[in-house]
């Protein structure tokens, strides 16, 4: 039986995720010495597909092979920077998408609406701009196909991940039917087919002298690496998996975050007014928000951090294997143990957070309210070398959507409705469906 350990508390999580020097042995039989955490080998939550042994398994890229992870992650980080992450290019693309989203809100004329409807394609359009070099109209059939399958896969994460915690469940036929594995598998394969179609379009029009997006950049790097080493990890299928993973992780976490921000602002109108006042003072009513503005907006920054702490968007970090016998918090952790960091607990531990279950943005502010106070116990994107490589883009998107919406609208709950904060756990901690009103500011 496979052992499972849940890490509770920020100190023990930091200890585990920052342990160094161990031998890695992955399912791909790669062995090497590395400086990653002893828990760096992530378990695959997309666990239902048919492999050559007729078992269910869907591989998440970089999941186990340290060499593959290191090589691919290095390229992703450098490529994103070259394509504009941290520069105005990606920010311009995001703001262009926000303008389309704002127009949808404006056309509702203050009527109660389910904002998730237009927000989902808006989020994945930001990934499309980076990966495909284009955006889709919200009613485009390809866009709807992409979003519906992303939703199906994300909904399946909670179901398929539970057999990682309780391995015996995978041997119960009724359980497999209950999980609706077939639907999840169809959706995942639909996504990969969609990605292959886009990749093939890029291959036919690839111009080495004009890099349009991440896919172009990857194909050129793949050719370069294959010329040096036929056994390189760069391949067409690796790109398919990588792009699919980027869409799944990138759009879902940011979308869930923004939905929480919208709902919480409607639930706390006095906080909303303070954010709007800071927007007025720093940005004004006409100039578009810029990511650099966040440095001059401590209250808004503190709101973002507090919401990400209070409603921890990813409560359970992706599971890891212990790749060698080790100790954490004084306890022996045998090699092969499944290790999961409880980020929700880290963000709600009363030893580190005063009244942790209350919404208190001031906990991230200095006494005079003029600067943000960081905490080492704040870990919305996990810790260690495998921290989300898209973290800076996620923060940028969240800030730009948040400020752009509140610059133009007052957000209110429908008449007579009280906030409930009901949510469910999928791959993220999702709000149950809700409606709010966006009233255009005069």
C-alpha positions in Angstrom: 0.0 0.0 0.0 1.3 3.4 -0.9 2.0 5.8 2.0 0.5 9.3 1.9 1.6 12.3 4.0 -0.2 15.6 4.2 2.0 18.5 5.2 0.3 21.0 7.5 1.7 24.3 8.5 3.9 26.7 6.5 7.2 25.8 8.3 7.0 22.1 7.5 5.9 22.8 4.0 8.9 25.1 3.5 11.2 22.5 5.0 10.0 19.8 2.7 9.9 21.8 -0.5 13.4 23.3 0.0 15.2 20.1 0.8 18.2 19.6 -1.6 20.4 17.0 -3.2 18.8 13.6 -3.7 18.8 10.9 -6.3 15.9 11.0 -8.7 14.5 7.9 -10.3 11.5 8.5 -12.5 9.1 6.2 -14.3 11.1 7.0 -17.5 14.1 5.4 -15.8 16.1 8.6 -15.7 18.6 8.7 -12.8 20.5 11.8 -11.8 21.7 14.0 -9.0 19.8 17.3 -8.7 19.3 20.2 -6.4 15.6 20.0 -6.3 13.5 19.2 -3.3 13.3 15.6 -2.3 9.6 15.9 -3.1 10.1 17.4 -6.5 8.7 14.5 -8.4 5.1 15.4 -9.0 2.4 12.9 -9.1 0.2 12.9 -12.1 -3.4 14.0 -11.3 -4.6 13.4 -14.9 -4.5 9.7 -14.0 -7.0 8.2 -16.4 -5.9 7.1 -19.8 -5.0 3.8 -21.5 -1.3 3.1 -21.7 0.4 0.1 -23.2 -0.5 -2.0 -20.2 -4.2 -1.2 -20.6 -4.2 1.0 -17.5 -5.5 4.5 -17.2 -2.9 7.2 -17.3 -2.7 10.7 -18.7 0.7 12.3 -18.4 1.2 15.8 -17.3 4.4 17.2 -19.0 7.5 17.4 -16.8 5.7 15.2 -14.2 8.6 12.9 -13.3 11.7 13.1 -15.5 13.9 15.6 -13.9 16.0 16.1 -17.0 12.9 16.7 -19.2 11.5 19.0 -16.6 14.7 21.0 -16.3 15.2 21.3 -20.0 11.6 22.2 -20.9 11.0 24.6 -18.0 14.2 26.5 -18.8 13.0 27.0 -22.4 9.5 28.0 -21.3 10.8 30.7 -18.9 13.2 32.1 -21.5 10.7 31.9 -24.3 8.0 33.7 -22.3 10.5 36.5 -21.5 11.5 36.8 -25.2 7.8 36.9 -26.2 7.2 39.8 -23.8 6.5 38.6 -20.3 7.7 41.4 -18.0 7.5 43.7 -21.0 4.7 45.7 -22.6 3.9 43.1 -25.4 2.0 40.6 -23.3 0.5 43.4 -21.2 -0.8 45.1 -24.3 -2.4 41.8 -25.4 -4.0 41.3 -22.0 -5.3 44.9 -22.0 -6.7 44.4 -25.5 -8.6 41.3 -24.2 -9.8 43.2 -21.1 -11.3 45.8 -23.4 -13.4 43.1 -25.1 -14.4 41.8 -21.7 -15.3 45.2 -20.4 -17.6 45.8 -23.4 -19.5 42.6 -22.6 -20.1 43.9 -19.1 -21.2 47.3 -20.3 -23.7 45.8 -22.7 -25.5 44.1 -19.8 -26.6 47.5 -18.6 -26.4 46.6 -14.9 -28.6 43.5 -15.1 -27.6 40.6 -12.9 -25.2 38.3 -14.8 -23.1 35.2 -14.5 -19.7 36.7 -15.2 -18.1 33.3 -15.5 -19.6 33.1 -19.0 -17.5 35.8 -20.7 -14.6 35.5 -18.3 -13.8 31.9 -19.3 -13.0 32.7 -23.0 -11.3 35.9 -21.9 -8.9 34.0 -19.7 -8.1 31.4 -22.4 -7.7 34.2 -25.0 -4.8 35.5 -23.0 -3.1 32.1 -23.3 -4.1 32.0 -27.0 -2.3 35.3 -27.6 0.9 34.0 -26.0 0.8 30.4 -27.5 -1.0 30.8 -30.8 -0.4 34.5 -31.5 -4.1 35.3 -31.8 -7.4 35.6 -30.0 -10.8 34.1 -30.7 -14.2 35.8 -30.7 -16.2 34.6 -27.7 -18.8 33.0 -30.0 -16.2 31.3 -32.3 -17.0 27.5 -32.5 -13.3 26.7 -32.0 -13.3 28.9 -28.9 -16.4 27.2 -27.5 -14.9 23.8 -28.2 -11.7 24.7 -26.4 -13.4 26.1 -23.4 -16.0 23.3 -22.9 -13.3 20.7 -23.0 -11.0 22.7 -20.6 -14.0 22.9 -18.2 -14.6 19.2 -18.4 -11.0 18.3 -17.7 -10.8 20.8 -14.8 -14.0 19.4 -13.3 -12.5 15.9 -13.5 -9.4 16.8 -11.5 -11.0 16.3 -8.1 -12.5 13.0 -9.1 -9.4 11.5 -10.7 -7.0 12.8 -8.0 -8.8 11.1 -5.2 -7.4 7.7 -6.2 -3.9 9.2 -5.7 -4.9 9.7 -2.0 -6.8 6.4 -1.8 -5.2 4.0 -4.3 -7.5 1.1 -3.6 -10.4 3.0 -5.3 -8.9 2.5 -8.7 -9.6 -1.2 -8.5 -13.3 -0.8 -7.9 -15.2 -0.8 -11.2 -18.2 1.2 -9.8 -15.8 3.9 -8.7 -14.4 4.2 -12.2 -17.9 4.6 -13.6 -18.8 7.1 -11.0 -15.8 9.2 -12.0 -17.1 9.4 -15.5 -13.6 8.6 -16.7 -14.7 8.2 -20.3 -15.9 11.8 -20.4 -12.7 13.1 -18.9 -10.6 11.1 -21.3 -12.6 12.3 -24.3 -12.3 15.9 -23.2 -8.5 15.6 -22.7 -8.0 13.9 -26.1 -10.2 16.6 -27.7 -7.9 19.2 -26.2 -4.8 17.5 -27.6 -6.5 17.2 -31.0 -7.2 20.9 -30.9 -3.6 21.7 -30.1 -2.3 19.4 -32.8 -4.5 21.2 -35.4 -3.0 24.6 -34.3 0.5 23.2 -34.3 0.1 21.8 -37.8 -1.1 25.3 -39.0 2.0 26.8 -37.5 4.3 24.3 -39.1 2.9 25.1 -42.6 3.5 28.8 -42.1 6.6 28.8 -40.0 9.1 31.6 -40.8 12.3 31.4 -38.8 12.9 35.1 -39.4 9.5 36.1 -37.8 8.7 34.4 -34.5 4.9 34.9 -33.9 4.4 33.1 -30.6 5.4 30.3 -28.3 4.7 27.5 -30.8 7.0 29.1 -33.4 9.7 29.5 -30.8 9.4 25.9 -29.7 9.6 24.4 -33.2 12.8 26.4 -33.9 14.3 25.3 -30.6 13.3 21.7 -31.3 15.1 21.7 -34.7 18.1 23.2 -33.0 18.2 20.7 -30.2 17.7 17.7 -32.4 20.6 18.8 -34.5 22.8 18.6 -31.4 21.2 15.6 -29.7 18.8 13.1 -31.3 17.6 12.1 -27.8 16.5 15.6 -26.8 13.3 16.0 -24.9 12.0 18.5 -27.4 9.4 16.8 -29.6 6.1 17.5 -31.3 4.2 15.4 -28.7 6.0 17.1 -25.8 4.8 20.4 -27.2 1.2 19.1 -27.5 1.3 18.1 -23.9 3.0 21.3 -22.7 0.5 23.6 -24.5 -2.4 21.6 -23.2 -1.0 21.9 -19.7 -0.5 25.7 -20.0 -4.1 26.2 -21.0 -5.4 24.0 -18.2 -3.4 25.5 -15.4 -3.0 29.1 -16.7 -6.7 29.9 -17.5 -8.3 28.1 -14.6 -6.3 29.5 -11.7 -6.5 33.1 -12.8 -10.2 32.8 -13.7 -11.0 31.4 -10.3 -9.0 34.2 -8.6 -10.8 37.0 -10.6 -14.2 35.5 -9.8 -13.4 35.6 -6.1 -12.3 39.2 -6.4 -15.5 40.2 -8.2 -17.7 38.5 -5.6 -15.8 39.7 -2.6 -15.9 43.3 -3.9 -19.7 43.0 -4.2 -19.9 41.6 -0.7 -17.6 44.3 0.8 -18.7 47.6 -0.8 -16.7 49.7 1.7 -13.5 47.8 0.6 -14.5 48.3 -3.0 -14.7 52.0 -2.6 -11.3 52.2 -1.0 -9.8 50.3 -4.0 -11.6 52.6 -6.4 -10.3 55.7 -4.6 -6.7 54.4 -4.9 -7.4 53.7 -8.6 -8.6 57.2 -9.0 -5.6 58.7 -7.3 -2.9 56.6 -9.1 -4.4 55.8 -12.5 -7.4 58.2 -13.0 -10.6 57.6 -14.9 -9.3 57.5 -18.5 -5.8 56.2 -18.5 -5.6 52.4 -18.8 -4.1 50.5 -15.8 -0.5 49.3 -16.1 1.1 46.5 -14.1 3.8 48.9 -12.8 1.0 50.9 -11.1 0.7 48.1 -8.5 3.9 49.3 -6.8 2.1 52.6 -6.1 -1.1 51.0 -4.9 -0.5 49.2 -1.6 -4.1 48.8 -0.6 -5.1 47.2 -3.9 -2.0 45.0 -3.7 -2.9 44.0 -0.1 -6.5 43.2 -1.3 -5.1 40.8 -3.9 -2.8 39.1 -1.5 -5.5 38.7 1.2 -8.0 37.2 -1.2 -5.4 34.7 -2.4 -4.7 33.8 1.2 -8.3 33.9 2.5 -9.7 31.9 -0.4 -6.6 29.9 -1.2 -7.2 29.3 -4.9 -5.2 26.0 -5.0 -5.8 24.6 -1.5 -3.8 21.4 -2.1 -0.6 21.7 -3.9 0.1 19.1 -6.7 1.2 15.9 -5.1 4.9 14.9 -5.1 6.8 11.6 -4.4 9.5 11.4 -1.8 12.4 10.4 -4.1 14.6 9.2 -1.2 14.2 8.4 2.5 14.2 11.7 4.4 12.9 13.5 7.5 10.4 16.3 7.7 9.4 18.0 11.0 11.3 15.2 12.8 9.2 12.4 11.1 10.7 9.7 8.9 9.3 9.9 5.3 10.1 6.7 3.4 11.1 6.8 -0.3 8.1 6.6 -2.6 5.7 8.3 -0.1 3.1 10.5 -1.7 3.5 14.0 -0.2 0.9 16.8 -0.5 1.2 20.3 0.8 -1.9 21.7 2.4 -1.7 25.3 1.3 -5.1 26.0 2.8 -3.9 25.1 6.2 -0.7 27.2 5.7 -2.9 30.2 5.0 -5.3 29.6 7.9 -2.9 28.5 10.7 -3.7 30.8 13.7 -0.1 30.6 14.8 0.9 32.7 11.9 -2.3 34.6 10.9 -4.4 36.6 13.3 -8.1 35.7 12.9 -7.2 33.7 9.7 -10.8 33.0 8.7 -11.6 36.7 8.5 -11.1 39.0 5.5 -8.5 41.5 6.7 -6.5 43.1 3.9 -4.6 45.3 6.5 -2.6 42.2 7.6 -0.5 42.8 4.5 -0.1 46.6 5.1 2.4 48.6 7.2 1.0 50.5 10.1 0.7 53.7 8.1 -0.9 51.8 5.2 1.7 53.1 2.7 3.5 49.9 1.9 2.9 46.2 1.5 4.3 43.8 4.1 5.2 40.4 2.7 5.0 37.2 4.7 7.1 34.1 4.1 4.0 32.1 5.1 2.1 33.4 2.0 2.4 30.8 -0.7 -0.4 30.9 -3.2 1.8 29.5 -6.0 3.5 26.9 -3.8 7.3 26.9 -3.1 10.6 25.5 -4.3 12.0 25.1 -7.8 8.7 23.9 -9.2 6.8 27.0 -8.3 4.5 28.0 -11.1 6.6 29.5 -14.0 3.6 31.7 -15.0 3.4 33.3 -11.6 4.3 36.8 -12.8 1.8 36.6 -15.7 -0.9 35.4 -13.3 -0.3 38.4 -11.0 -0.3 40.8 -13.9 -3.6 39.4 -15.3 -5.2 39.5 -11.8 -4.1 43.1 -11.2 -5.1 44.4 -14.7 -8.6 42.8 -14.7 -9.2 43.8 -11.1 -8.3 47.5 -11.6 -9.8 47.8 -15.1 -13.2 46.5 -13.8 -13.3 48.7 -10.8 -12.1 51.7 -12.8 -15.2 51.4 -15.0 -17.9 49.8 -12.8 -19.4 49.5 -9.3 -20.0 45.8 -8.6 -23.1 45.0 -6.6 -25.1 41.9 -5.6 -28.6 41.5 -7.0 -31.3 43.3 -5.0 -32.1 41.4 -1.8 -29.3 38.9 -2.1 -26.8 38.3 0.7 -23.3 36.9 0.1 -22.8 33.2 0.9 -19.2 32.4 -0.2 -20.3 28.9 -1.0 -17.6 27.1 -2.9 -16.4 23.6 -4.1 -13.0 22.1 -4.6 -12.0 21.0 -8.1 -8.5 21.7 -9.3 -9.1 25.1 -7.6 -11.4 26.3 -4.8 -14.3 27.5 -7.0 -17.2 29.7 -6.1 -20.6 28.2 -6.7 -22.4 29.9 -9.6 -23.4 33.4 -8.7 -24.7 36.6 -10.3 -23.6 40.2 -9.8 -24.4 43.6 -11.4 -21.9 45.8 -13.1 -23.0 49.4 -12.9 -21.2 51.8 -15.2 -19.5 54.6 -13.2 -20.6 58.1 -14.1 
